[in-house]
């Protein structure tokens, strides 16, 4: 793996994780503006969860769902040749290609 592909991989990771984090925070605020964690006791019978634990668990669920969505968007933005690893000539790595308009140079 080349340093360029490592940098691109970390950029893609941040394209998924950071927006998902922001969306999870927004979802948390919107949902719990209307739902009291104490009202959810019936869903978690047998679990003694504090309101803070409910907020925390909900945030991670929202974050996971938003990462799934962002990851799927990132995957769908790749070119078909970037995903077809079987057609990659030996020694070249097209799996690290960047969708048009999203390269590191800002071109």
URGI-V653969 format. One record per pair of residues at least 6 apart in sequence whose ideal C-beta (glycine too) atoms are under 7 Angstrom apart, sorted by sequence separation. I is the first residue (numbers start at 1). J is the second residue. D is the distance in whole Angstrom. If there is no record, write none. Layout:
i=I j=J d=D
i=I j=J d=D
This chain:
i=88 j=94 d=5
i=85 j=95 d=6
i=82 j=94 d=5
i=38 j=51 d=7
i=81 j=94 d=5
i=82 j=95 d=6
i=37 j=51 d=4
i=40 j=54 d=6
i=82 j=97 d=4
i=37 j=54 d=4
i=37 j=55 d=7
i=79 j=97 d=6
i=79 j=99 d=7
i=78 j=99 d=7
i=77 j=99 d=5
i=32 j=55 d=7
i=28 j=55 d=7
i=31 j=58 d=7
i=28 j=58 d=6
i=28 j=59 d=5
i=28 j=62 d=6
i=24 j=59 d=6
i=27 j=62 d=4
i=24 j=62 d=4
i=24 j=63 d=4
i=21 j=63 d=6
i=24 j=66 d=5
i=20 j=63 d=6
i=23 j=66 d=4
i=20 j=66 d=4
i=20 j=67 d=4
i=17 j=67 d=6
i=20 j=70 d=5
i=16 j=67 d=6
i=19 j=70 d=5
i=16 j=70 d=4
i=15 j=70 d=7
i=16 j=71 d=5
i=16 j=74 d=6
i=15 j=74 d=6
i=12 j=74 d=6
i=5 j=93 d=6
i=8 j=96 d=5
i=8 j=98 d=7
i=5 j=96 d=4
